[in-house]
Amino acid sequence: MSCNKYLPHVWVLPEDDANRQLANGFLTDESLLTRNIQVLEEAGGWIEVLNHFNSDHVAGMERNTNRFMVLLIDFDNREERLQYAKARIPERLIDRVFILGSLSDPESLRANLGSYETIGLAMARDCREGTETTWGRPLLRHNAGELERLRENVRPILFP
């Protein structure tokens, strides 16, 4: 389903199929306004997420201030990856772009927390309720700063 570009909306750009499944699990939250969020095709690697964002989405975001982007990447046990990724986002858009992901990879999350869809749904519940039951886990808690920004800016769009 496509979002109404004239209203605030969120596009999610996943690194790979596992991250796409996490995002699709997020979409199953019954309180979510699914018409305000769209999961895009996976990019094929964390560098490709950044490349794809810059080549295909920057111009659209500049034209449409209603669009927010979530970039779902694997941190591969490199917390400094967030700073590297943020440095690739144009400064004028950084307030509308959020970079989230597992500290290692989604496969490690699945081993600890269940299916990708179940994890994605639990992430949505935490986002909606302002809790950290799932986001506070060791493989996700490094997202705290981005998650706080996301809750401030995107929660009202997705969970009114």
Secondary structure, DSSP 4 states (H G I P E B T S, - for coil): ----TTS-EEEEEESSHHHHHHHHHHTT-TTS-GGGEEEPPP-SSHHHHHHHIIIIIHHHHHH-TTEEEEEE---TT-TTHHHHHHHTS-GGGGGGEEEE--SS-HHHHHHHH--HHHHHHHHHHHHHHT--TTTTSTTTGGGHHHHHHHHHHTHHHH--
